[in-house]
Amino acid sequence: MAAYGASAATLAVVPSMDLPVAHAAAAAISGGSLWWLYRKTKTRDFARTIKSAQRLLGPVTAGAVYATCAAVPGQPWWETALALGWGGLMTAALPITRSTWTPPNDTPTAYPAGFTGLVMRLWDDAEVAPETWLENIEQLLSPAHPDFTADIVAPVGKPVPRIDPVTAAAAFGVPTDSVTVTDIPHTGPGRMRLTVTPTRRSHGHSIEDVWAQKVARPGGAIPGSHIVEVRQYPAQGDIPARGMILAAVEPGEVARVSHGQLCSAFGVEPEELRLVAESRGREVLVTLYESAPLKASRRATRDLLTLDAYGRYTIGTAHDGSDAKVSMQSAAGTLHGFLVGVTGSGKTVTLALMCAAWALAGLANWVTSARPDAQMSAVGRHVDRQGSGALFTWWMLKTAIALMDIRGEMNTEAGHDFSAHSPYPGLVLVLDEFNSLVNDPAFGDDIAEWTDILAREGRKFGIGIVFAGQSLNLTKLGGNASLREQVQGGIGVVLRISGGIAARQATGGLAGDAELAEIPDRFNASMTLLDRMNGTPSTVPGDPTQGVGHTVTGSDATMMRCLHVHLPKDGSPDGLGEIFPASDAINTLTDREIDALTALGLWHDWTTPPPSDTDDSPAPIPAPSTSAATEGIATFTPPPVHTKPKKTTVKDQILAVVTREMTAKEIRAAVDATPGTVRNALSDLVATGKLTQVDHGLYAPAQAPATLTPGPDAD
């Protein structure tokens, strides 16, 4: 009140004295108050702006009174009345114009140590947005660079006010164009993302610039994509430091990733295995490691191979250090799966892990391969049946077909199809080197037919098929779409495959549309062209990539490295006893099933050639089996087997049809097969010289003279 009284007396006398100093002081006080109030309106904090206007009501209106009195010559009576009236009004308005005073808090604000605390203190001191604070402060490049991101948080129930980039840049002492404030996905207006990147801006190659120029451009690694979020994680244990970018394409689109182009965009060689891209619909997660994350392999244990509460077991370690889990059963209840990998990729070890997981889950297991394998023979000591060759496979599949009928009767008695409550165990058949088995001239057709039946109908009877090999060709199974759907939902592991072969082709379509990075035979195995140009010798080979691959479920894939179990090549003891059941018990069929199969003449060592209906003498009686599963079972005479005429393949149909120059369209119309199967068969026949490709889409018999005029229907 005393201040307002003195100010009123001053306003009544000083304006009429025409003192330039007094006029300048009054203008400075009033103008400065107006400018400060104008700055407050820029914060978008309406409540605080109103409070500031109330507190400045006295200086601003006093300036108006002073200007009015100074503009009128002399000192009329109303000038004194106006000044006294202003003083009275301001005194009455004290409750809304005064600024309450509180004693200063002697306790300083506690900030965290290091870079995080410095950023928080600079933000608070500059009052960029009063009543807000910073959380989740993360440095983007390294501890030596000031680039960081942080969340701007407002009080509960209030939005973050509009942040002026100039003010924020001044708070941290960085260029204005290095500061951005953006929305945070899936959060409200009470939290915003602050990004400060002075280093990136000064060098002119921010992650956003690189992404827009090399990744998101038309024809780039991920066309039409944009960055959603960027994060960085320090090294933890065996996992090296990594940066992660979550990107997405527009709604309604599906992200397409070119792994080679993505590596090129970030200056990484694909064989380093430092960059991992995982796509899910419209989103892509790109992880760039400081060094290869999968060089170390983890030892397999029973605990890791034992099913969890969701029916999954750990088959390896994902690139981010988490457990790479696979489901033993698909969502449809099948036990099917596939495993693809070239020689030396770790396929046998992976099969051993699968067999151990099945054994720990109480499932029986029959394993066959095209040729004898010493390491698989070691696995055979822990499973029900194991052998090799097309003859063994023929008997095994024939027995499994008969077993479906036997289990059908058991299902009828139980009142339900196969489940965990069935009176018999699940059975998984492993067909290693499947391509060689189905191409066997004597038994291949039957193997293909029976495998197709078991894969499509085995679910109800608890029988699963696992296809394995260096590559898979399922055309002899008819290319049935339902077959692929049955197998795709189960276990899928793709290790290193032959270079230049897409995952879809190598797996016979079982990998779906999954984009899989190519796995080299060694980490950092290739020499740079500059080193080759300079003649620099490559004396240190990279570490082998055995066991590195992808788990595949549908179109989802995760890069991982399979667990390790010792399978020696020097005759030393193996480590299989550490992963199979500790009791050394082997899961077998039930006595009822074995008795029924014995009565059918199917339960023996599966090495006896099947008799044909043209034999006049009975087939020789097989020697008794010495395995635990067949001990005490009598010998028998296998029943005659009617040999079937050899099936006509797609290639045979094409050769029979193409008796003249024909277009691909005409051939597809005449052959009973899918267009893709016909196209592949045509390519194979041309490559082997059995057909001549006259022009694009035009074919002729190999002995026919070629012309250069395509037919009217050539496509």
C-alpha positions in Angstrom: 0.0 0.0 0.0 2.9 2.4 0.8 4.4 1.7 -2.6 1.1 2.5 -4.4 0.7 5.7 -2.3 4.2 6.9 -3.2 3.6 6.0 -6.8 0.3 8.0 -6.8 2.0 11.1 -5.4 4.7 10.8 -8.1 2.1 10.5 -10.8 0.4 13.6 -9.6 3.5 15.8 -9.7 6.3 14.4 -11.9 4.6 14.2 -15.3 4.0 18.0 -15.4 7.7 18.8 -14.7 8.8 17.7 -18.2 11.9 15.9 -17.0 13.4 13.7 -19.8 15.0 11.4 -17.2 11.6 10.8 -15.6 9.9 10.2 -18.9 12.6 7.6 -20.0 12.3 5.8 -16.6 8.5 5.6 -16.9 8.8 4.3 -20.5 11.4 1.7 -19.6 9.3 0.3 -16.7 6.1 0.2 -18.6 7.6 -1.1 -21.9 9.7 -3.7 -20.2 6.6 -5.0 -18.4 4.7 -5.3 -21.6 7.6 -7.1 -23.4 7.9 -9.6 -20.5 4.2 -10.3 -20.6 4.4 -10.9 -24.4 7.1 -13.5 -23.9 4.9 -15.3 -21.3 2.1 -15.7 -23.9 4.5 -17.8 -26.0 4.6 -20.7 -23.5 1.0 -21.7 -24.1 0.5 -21.8 -20.3 -2.7 -19.8 -20.1 -3.0 -20.0 -16.3 0.6 -18.7 -15.7 0.1 -15.9 -18.3 -3.0 -14.6 -16.5 -1.1 -14.6 -13.2 1.7 -12.6 -14.8 -0.8 -10.1 -16.3 -2.4 -9.6 -12.9 1.0 -8.8 -11.3 1.9 -6.4 -14.1 -1.4 -4.6 -13.9 0.1 -1.8 -11.7 3.2 -0.9 -13.8 1.3 -1.1 -17.1 -1.6 1.1 -16.0 0.8 3.5 -14.2 2.6 4.0 -17.5 -0.8 4.8 -19.1 -1.6 7.4 -16.4 1.9 8.9 -16.7 1.7 9.2 -20.4 -1.8 10.9 -20.2 -0.6 13.5 -17.6 2.6 14.2 -19.5 0.8 14.8 -22.8 -1.5 17.6 -21.3 0.1 21.0 -20.9 0.1 22.5 -17.4 -1.3 20.7 -14.4 -5.1 20.7 -14.4 -6.9 19.5 -11.3 -8.0 16.2 -12.8 -4.4 15.0 -13.1 -4.1 14.9 -9.3 -7.5 13.2 -9.1 -6.5 10.6 -11.8 -3.3 9.8 -9.9 -5.1 9.5 -6.5 -7.8 7.4 -8.1 -5.2 5.1 -9.7 -3.6 4.7 -6.3 -6.9 3.8 -4.7 -7.8 1.2 -7.4 -4.4 -0.5 -7.1 -4.7 -0.6 -3.3 -8.1 -2.3 -3.6 -6.6 -4.7 -6.2 -3.7 -5.8 -4.0 -5.1 -9.4 -3.5 -4.8 -10.2 -7.2 -1.8 -8.1 -8.2 0.7 -8.8 -5.5 3.3 -11.6 -5.8 3.4 -13.7 -2.6 6.9 -14.1 -1.1 8.1 -17.2 0.4 11.4 -17.7 2.2 14.1 -19.2 -0.1 14.6 -22.9 0.2 18.1 -23.5 1.5 18.0 -27.1 0.3 19.3 -27.3 -3.3 17.6 -29.6 -5.8 19.4 -33.0 -5.9 20.3 -34.1 -9.4 21.8 -37.4 -10.5 25.5 -37.5 -11.1 27.0 -37.3 -14.5 25.5 -36.4 -17.9 21.9 -37.1 -16.8 22.0 -34.7 -13.9 23.7 -32.0 -16.0 21.0 -32.1 -18.6 18.2 -32.0 -15.9 19.8 -29.0 -14.1 20.3 -27.0 -17.4 16.6 -27.6 -18.2 15.4 -26.4 -14.8 17.8 -23.4 -14.7 16.7 -22.1 -18.1 13.0 -22.5 -17.3 12.3 -23.5 -20.9 8.9 -24.8 -19.8 8.3 -24.1 -16.1 6.8 -27.0 -14.0 8.1 -29.6 -16.5 11.0 -31.9 -16.0 13.1 -34.4 -18.0 13.0 -38.2 -17.7 14.6 -41.2 -19.6 17.7 -39.3 -20.7 19.8 -41.4 -23.1 23.0 -40.5 -24.9 22.8 -41.4 -28.6 26.4 -41.7 -29.7 28.8 -42.2 -26.9 29.6 -40.7 -23.4 32.0 -38.3 -25.2 29.2 -36.8 -27.4 26.4 -34.5 -26.1 23.7 -36.0 -28.4 20.8 -37.3 -26.3 17.1 -37.9 -26.2 14.8 -37.3 -23.2 11.1 -37.2 -22.3 9.6 -33.9 -21.4 7.0 -34.6 -18.7 4.3 -32.2 -17.5 2.4 -32.4 -14.2 -0.5 -34.9 -14.0 -3.5 -33.7 -15.9 -1.6 -31.0 -17.8 -0.1 -31.0 -21.3 3.5 -30.1 -22.1 3.5 -26.4 -23.2 4.7 -25.4 -26.6 8.5 -25.6 -26.6 10.4 -22.9 -28.4 13.4 -24.6 -30.1 15.4 -21.4 -29.7 14.9 -21.3 -26.0 15.7 -25.1 -25.7 18.8 -24.7 -27.8 20.0 -21.8 -25.6 19.5 -23.9 -22.5 22.0 -26.5 -23.8 24.2 -24.2 -25.8 23.6 -26.0 -29.1 22.5 -24.9 -32.6 18.8 -24.3 -33.0 18.4 -26.8 -35.8 19.8 -29.6 -33.7 16.8 -29.5 -31.3 13.5 -31.3 -32.1 10.4 -31.9 -30.0 8.1 -34.6 -31.2 5.1 -36.7 -30.0 5.8 -40.0 -28.4 3.8 -42.9 -29.9 1.0 -44.2 -27.8 1.2 -41.4 -25.2 -0.8 -38.3 -24.4 0.2 -34.7 -24.6 1.5 -34.8 -21.1 4.8 -36.3 -22.4 6.9 -35.2 -25.4 10.2 -36.4 -26.9 13.1 -34.0 -26.9 16.0 -34.8 -29.2 19.3 -32.9 -29.1 21.8 -33.9 -31.8 24.5 -31.2 -32.2 27.2 -33.7 -33.3 25.0 -35.3 -36.0 23.9 -32.0 -37.3 27.4 -30.6 -37.5 28.5 -33.6 -39.5 25.5 -33.5 -41.7 24.7 -37.3 -41.5 22.0 -37.7 -38.8 20.3 -41.1 -38.6 17.2 -39.5 -40.0 19.2 -38.2 -43.0 20.8 -41.6 -43.6 17.4 -43.3 -43.4 15.7 -40.9 -45.7 18.5 -40.9 -48.3 19.5 -44.6 -48.3 16.8 -46.7 -46.7 13.4 -45.2 -47.2 13.9 -43.9 -50.8 12.2 -45.7 -53.7 14.3 -48.8 -54.4 16.0 -48.5 -51.0 16.4 -51.2 -48.4 12.9 -50.5 -46.9 11.0 -48.2 -49.3 8.5 -45.8 -47.9 9.5 -46.3 -44.3 10.1 -43.8 -41.5 11.8 -43.9 -38.2 9.5 -44.3 -35.2 12.1 -44.6 -32.4 15.8 -44.9 -31.9 17.5 -46.5 -28.8 21.0 -47.4 -27.7 22.1 -50.0 -25.2 25.5 -50.6 -23.7 27.3 -53.9 -23.7 26.0 -56.5 -21.3 27.9 -59.7 -20.7 28.4 -61.5 -24.0 26.1 -59.1 -25.8 28.0 -56.2 -27.4 26.7 -52.6 -27.4 23.9 -52.1 -29.9 21.7 -49.4 -31.4 18.1 -50.2 -32.3 15.8 -48.5 -34.8 12.1 -49.1 -34.9 10.7 -48.1 -38.3 7.4 -48.5 -40.1 5.7 -48.0 -43.4 2.3 -46.4 -43.9 -0.8 -48.2 -42.6 -2.1 -50.6 -45.2 1.4 -51.4 -46.5 3.7 -54.3 -45.6 7.4 -53.6 -45.0 9.8 -55.2 -47.5 13.4 -55.5 -46.3 16.5 -56.0 -48.4 19.2 -57.2 -46.0 22.0 -56.6 -48.4 20.9 -53.0 -49.1 20.4 -52.3 -45.4 23.9 -53.4 -44.6 25.3 -51.2 -47.4 23.3 -48.2 -46.1 25.0 -48.5 -42.7 28.4 -49.4 -44.0 28.3 -53.0 -42.7 29.5 -56.1 -44.5 26.7 -58.8 -44.5 29.2 -61.6 -43.4 30.0 -59.6 -40.2 26.5 -60.6 -39.0 26.4 -57.4 -37.0 23.1 -56.1 -38.5 19.8 -57.9 -37.8 16.5 -56.8 -39.3 13.2 -58.3 -38.1 9.9 -57.4 -39.8 6.4 -57.8 -38.5 3.7 -56.5 -40.9 4.3 -52.8 -41.4 7.0 -52.5 -38.7 10.7 -53.3 -38.9 13.2 -53.5 -36.0 16.8 -53.0 -37.1 19.6 -53.8 -34.6 23.2 -52.8 -35.3 25.8 -54.3 -33.0 29.3 -53.1 -32.3 30.5 -56.6 -33.0 28.9 -59.9 -34.0 26.6 -61.0 -31.2 26.4 -64.7 -31.9 30.1 -65.7 -31.7 29.6 -67.5 -28.4 27.5 -70.6 -28.1 25.7 -71.8 -25.0 25.9 -75.3 -23.7 22.7 -77.3 -23.8 21.1 -78.6 -20.6 18.0 -80.6 -19.7 16.5 -77.5 -18.1 16.7 -75.5 -21.3 15.2 -78.4 -23.4 12.4 -79.0 -21.0 9.0 -77.6 -22.0 7.8 -74.4 -20.2 4.3 -73.6 -19.2 3.5 -72.6 -22.8 4.8 -75.8 -24.4 8.0 -74.3 -25.6 11.6 -75.2 -25.2 14.9 -73.3 -25.7 16.7 -74.4 -28.8 19.3 -71.6 -28.8 20.2 -68.0 -28.0 18.7 -65.1 -29.9 20.9 -62.3 -31.2 19.9 -60.0 -28.3 20.8 -62.6 -25.7 17.3 -63.8 -24.9 16.2 -67.5 -25.2 15.3 -68.6 -28.7 12.2 -70.7 -28.0 10.2 -73.0 -30.3 6.9 -74.6 -29.7 6.8 -78.4 -29.7 3.2 -78.3 -31.0 1.7 -75.9 -33.5 -1.5 -74.0 -32.7 -3.3 -76.6 -34.7 -1.8 -79.4 -32.5 0.6 -80.9 -35.0 4.1 -82.1 -34.1 5.5 -81.3 -37.6 8.5 -79.2 -38.4 11.5 -78.7 -40.7 15.2 -78.2 -40.4 17.4 -77.0 -43.3 21.1 -76.5 -43.4 24.1 -77.5 -45.6 26.9 -79.7 -44.4 28.8 -78.2 -41.6 26.0 -75.8 -40.6 25.2 -77.6 -37.3 22.2 -79.6 -38.5 23.1 -82.8 -36.8 23.6 -81.1 -33.4 20.2 -79.3 -33.9 18.5 -82.6 -34.6 20.1 -84.0 -31.4 18.6 -81.1 -29.5 15.2 -81.7 -30.9 15.3 -85.4 -30.2 16.3 -84.7 -26.6 13.5 -82.2 -26.2 11.0 -84.8 -27.5 12.4 -87.4 -25.2 12.1 -85.1 -22.2 8.5 -84.4 -23.1 7.7 -88.1 -23.2 7.5 -88.5 -27.0 8.8 -91.5 -28.9 11.1 -90.8 -31.8 12.0 -92.6 -35.0 14.9 -91.2 -37.0 16.0 -92.1 -40.5 18.4 -90.6 -43.0 19.4 -91.4 -46.6 22.9 -92.7 -45.6 24.5 -93.9 -42.5 25.7 -91.2 -40.1 27.9 -92.0 -37.1 26.8 -88.9 -35.1 23.1 -89.8 -35.7 23.9 -93.4 -34.7 25.0 -91.9 -31.4 21.7 -90.2 -31.1 20.0 -93.4 -32.0 21.2 -95.0 -28.7 18.7 -92.6 -26.9 15.7 -92.9 -29.2 13.2 -95.7 -30.0 14.2 -96.4 -33.6 17.1 -95.1 -35.8 18.4 -96.2 -39.1 19.3 -95.2 -42.6 18.6 -95.9 -46.2 15.4 -95.9 -48.4 14.5 -99.5 -47.3 14.6 -98.6 -43.6 12.5 -95.5 -44.3 10.0 -97.5 -46.4 9.3 -99.9 -43.5 9.3 -97.0 -41.0 6.6 -95.1 -42.9 4.6 -98.2 -43.7 4.6 -99.0 -40.0 3.5 -95.5 -39.1 0.6 -95.7 -41.6 -0.6 -98.9 -39.9 -0.1 -97.3 -36.5 -2.7 -94.6 -37.4 -5.3 -97.3 -37.8 -4.3 -98.9 -34.4 -4.4 -95.5 -32.7 -7.7 -94.8 -34.4 -9.2 -97.7 -32.4 -7.6 -96.4 -29.2 -9.0 -92.9 -29.9 -12.5 -94.4 -30.3 -12.2 -96.1 -26.9 -10.9 -93.0 -25.2 -13.5 -90.7 -26.8 -11.1 -88.2 -28.2 -8.2 -87.6 -30.6 -4.6 -87.4 -29.6 -3.8 -85.2 -26.6 -1.8 -85.2 -23.4 -4.4 -87.5 -21.9 -4.2 -90.2 -24.7 -3.2 -93.7 -23.7 -0.2 -93.6 -26.0 2.8 -91.3 -26.5 3.3 -88.8 -29.3 5.5 -90.1 -32.1 7.8 -87.9 -34.2 9.4 -89.2 -37.4 12.6 -87.4 -38.6 13.3 -87.7 -42.3 16.9 -86.5 -42.8 18.1 -85.9 -46.4 14.5 -86.1 -47.5 15.2 -85.2 -51.1 17.5 -88.2 -51.5 14.9 -90.5 -49.9 12.0 -89.5 -52.2 14.2 -89.8 -55.3 15.1 -93.4 -54.6 14.2 -95.4 -57.7 12.8 -98.3 -55.8 11.1 -96.8 -52.8 10.9 -93.1 -53.5 7.3 -92.9 -54.7 6.0 -94.8 -51.7 8.0 -92.7 -49.3 6.6 -89.5 -50.9 3.0 -90.8 -50.8 3.1 -92.1 -47.2 4.9 -89.0 -46.0 2.2 -86.8 -47.5 -0.5 -88.9 -45.8 1.2 -88.8 -42.4 1.8 -85.0 -42.6 -1.8 -84.3 -43.5 -3.5 -86.8 -41.3 -1.1 -87.6 -38.5 -2.3 -84.9 -36.1 -5.3 -86.9 -34.8 -3.1 -89.8 -34.0 -0.2 -88.0 -32.4 2.2 -88.5 -35.3 4.5 -85.7 -36.5 6.8 -85.4 -39.5 10.1 -83.4 -39.4 11.7 -82.8 -42.7 15.4 -82.2 -42.7 18.1 -81.8 -45.3 20.4 -79.4 -47.1 17.4 -78.2 -49.0 13.8 -79.4 -49.3 11.9 -80.2 -52.5 8.3 -81.1 -51.7 7.0 -81.3 -55.3 6.8 -85.1 -55.1 4.3 -84.7 -52.3 2.0 -82.9 -54.6 2.8 -79.3 -53.5 -0.4 -79.4 -51.5 -1.1 -76.1 -49.8 -2.7 -77.7 -46.8 0.4 -79.8 -46.2 2.6 -76.7 -46.1 0.2 -75.0 -43.7 0.3 -78.0 -41.4 4.1 -78.0 -41.3 4.6 -74.2 -41.2 3.0 -73.9 -37.9 5.4 -76.2 -36.1 9.2 -76.1 -35.5 11.1 -74.4 -38.2 14.9 -73.9 -38.1 16.9 -72.6 -41.1 20.7 -72.7 -40.6 23.2 -71.8 -43.3 21.9 -72.6 -46.7 23.6 -72.6 -50.1 24.5 -69.2 -51.4 22.1 -67.7 -53.9 19.2 -69.8 -52.8 16.3 -68.0 -51.2 14.9 -69.4 -47.9 11.5 -70.1 -49.5 13.2 -72.1 -52.3 15.6 -73.9 -49.9 12.7 -75.0 -47.6 10.3 -76.0 -50.3 8.0 -73.1 -49.4 7.9 -74.0 -45.7 9.6 -70.8 -44.6 6.8 -68.7 -46.2 7.7 -65.1 -47.0 10.2 -64.8 -44.2 13.2 -62.6 -45.1 16.3 -64.4 -43.8 19.7 -62.9 -43.8 22.3 -65.1 -45.5 24.6 -66.9 -43.1 28.3 -67.1 -44.1 30.5 -70.1 -43.2 32.7 -67.9 -41.0 32.3 -64.6 -39.3 34.2 -61.9 -41.2 35.5 -64.5 -43.6 35.7 -62.3 -46.7 38.5 -60.0 -47.6 37.7 -56.5 -48.6 38.4 -55.5 -52.2 40.7 -52.8 -51.0 42.8 -55.4 -49.1 42.8 -57.5 -52.2 43.9 -54.6 -54.3 46.7 -53.8 -51.9 47.8 -57.4 -51.7 47.1 -57.6 -47.9 47.2 -61.3 -46.9 44.3 -62.8 -44.9 46.1 -65.0 -42.5 43.5 -65.3 -39.7 40.3 -67.1 -40.7 37.0 -66.0 -39.0 35.2 -68.1 -36.4 32.9 -70.8 -37.8 29.1 -70.1 -37.8 28.0 -73.6 -37.0 24.6 -73.5 -35.4 23.8 -69.9 -36.5 20.5 -69.6 -38.3 16.9 -68.5 -37.8 13.9 -69.9 -36.0 10.9 -69.6 -38.4 7.2 -69.6 -37.5 5.0 -68.6 -40.4 6.5 -65.4 -41.8 8.3 -64.5 -38.5 12.0 -65.2 -38.1 14.5 -64.6 -35.4 18.3 -64.9 -35.8 19.9 -67.1 -33.2 22.6 -69.7 -32.5 21.6 -73.2 -31.5 22.7 -74.6 -28.2 25.8 -76.7 -28.2 26.2 -80.4 -27.3 29.4 -82.3 -27.8 29.3 -84.7 -30.8 32.9 -85.8 -31.2 34.8 -86.7 -34.3 37.7 -88.4 -32.6 36.0 -91.2 -30.8 35.8 -89.5 -27.4 32.6 -89.7 -25.3 29.8 -87.5 -26.5 27.7 -85.2 -24.4 24.2 -86.6 -25.3 23.8 -88.1 -21.8 23.7 -84.6 -20.4 20.6 -83.6 -22.4 18.5 -86.8 -22.7 16.5 -88.0 -19.7 18.7 -88.7 -16.7 17.1 -92.1 -16.1 18.4 -93.3 -19.5 14.8 -94.4 -20.2 13.8 -94.5 -23.9 10.2 -93.6 -24.8 8.6 -96.4 -26.9 5.2 -97.4 -28.2 2.8 -99.1 -25.9 2.7 -102.9 -25.6 -0.7 -102.9 -27.3 0.7 -101.0 -30.3 3.8 -103.2 -30.5 1.7 -106.4 -30.4 -0.7 -105.1 -33.1 2.2 -104.1 -35.3 3.9 -107.5 -34.7 0.7 -109.3 -35.8 0.8 -107.3 -39.0 4.4 -108.3 -39.6 5.7 -104.7 -39.3 7.7 -104.7 -36.1 11.2 -105.9 -36.9 14.6 -104.3 -37.7 13.2 -102.8 -41.0 16.1 -104.1 -43.1 14.3 -107.0 -44.9 13.5 -106.3 -48.5 9.7 -106.2 -49.0 8.4 -109.2 -51.0 6.5 -108.7 -54.2 3.3 -110.5 -55.3 5.4 -112.2 -58.1 7.5 -114.2 -55.6 6.7 -117.9 -55.5 8.5 -118.5 -52.2 7.9 -116.9 -48.9 10.2 -114.0 -47.9 13.0 -114.8 -45.6 12.3 -114.4 -41.9 14.2 -111.4 -40.5 16.6 -111.9 -37.6 15.3 -110.9 -34.2 15.9 -107.3 -33.3 18.4 -106.7 -30.5 17.1 -103.3 -29.6 15.4 -102.7 -26.3 12.1 -101.8 -28.1 11.9 -105.3 -29.8 13.4 -107.6 -27.2 11.3 -110.7 -26.7 9.2 -110.2 -29.9 8.9 -113.3 -32.1 10.2 -113.4 -35.7 7.7 -113.4 -38.5 7.2 -113.6 -42.3 6.4 -110.1 -43.8 3.3 -110.2 -45.9 3.5 -109.8 -49.7 3.5 -106.2 -50.9 1.9 -105.3 -54.2 4.3 -103.2 -56.2 2.7 -100.1 -57.8 3.5 -98.8 -61.2 5.9 -95.9 -61.0 4.0 -92.6 -60.8 4.2 -90.1 -63.7 6.0 -87.0 -62.5 5.4 -83.5 -63.7 8.5 -83.7 -65.8 7.3 -86.9 -67.5 4.0 -85.2 -68.3 5.7 -82.2 -69.8 8.0 -84.4 -72.0 5.0 -86.4 -73.2 3.1 -83.2 -74.1 5.8 -81.2 -75.8 6.0 -82.9 -79.2 6.3 -79.6 -81.1 7.0 -76.0 -80.4 4.6 -75.0 -77.5 4.2 -71.9 -75.4 4.4 -72.1 -71.6 0.7 -71.3 -71.5 -0.2 -74.3 -73.7 2.0 -76.6 -71.6 0.4 -75.4 -68.3 -3.0 -76.1 -69.7 -2.0 -79.7 -70.7 -0.2 -80.7 -67.5 -2.0 -81.5 -64.2 0.1 -79.3 -61.8 0.3 -75.9 -60.4 1.8 -73.1 -62.6 4.8 -72.7 -60.3 5.6 -76.4 -60.4 5.4 -76.4 -64.2 7.6 -73.4 -64.4 10.3 -75.0 -62.2 10.1 -78.3 -64.1 10.5 -76.5 -67.4 13.6 -74.8 -66.1 15.1 -78.1 -64.9 14.3 -79.9 -68.3 16.0 -77.1 -70.2 19.0 -77.2 -67.9 19.4 -80.9 -68.4 19.0 -80.7 -72.2 15.7 -82.6 -72.4 13.9 -79.5 -73.8 15.0 -76.6 -75.8 13.9 -73.0 -75.0 13.4 -71.4 -78.4 12.5 -68.0 -77.0 11.0 -66.5 -73.9 8.0 -68.6 -73.0 8.5 -70.9 -76.1 9.7 -74.5 -75.8 10.4 -77.4 -78.2 11.7 -81.0 -78.0 15.4 -81.2 -77.6 15.9 -82.8 -81.1 13.6 -80.3 -82.9 15.2 -77.5 -84.9 14.9 -74.1 -83.1 13.1 -71.1 -84.7 13.0 -67.6 -83.5 9.3 -66.8 -84.1 7.3 -67.2 -80.9 3.8 -68.4 -81.0 0.8 -66.1 -80.6 0.2 -67.2 -77.0 3.8 -66.9 -75.7 3.9 -65.3 -72.3 
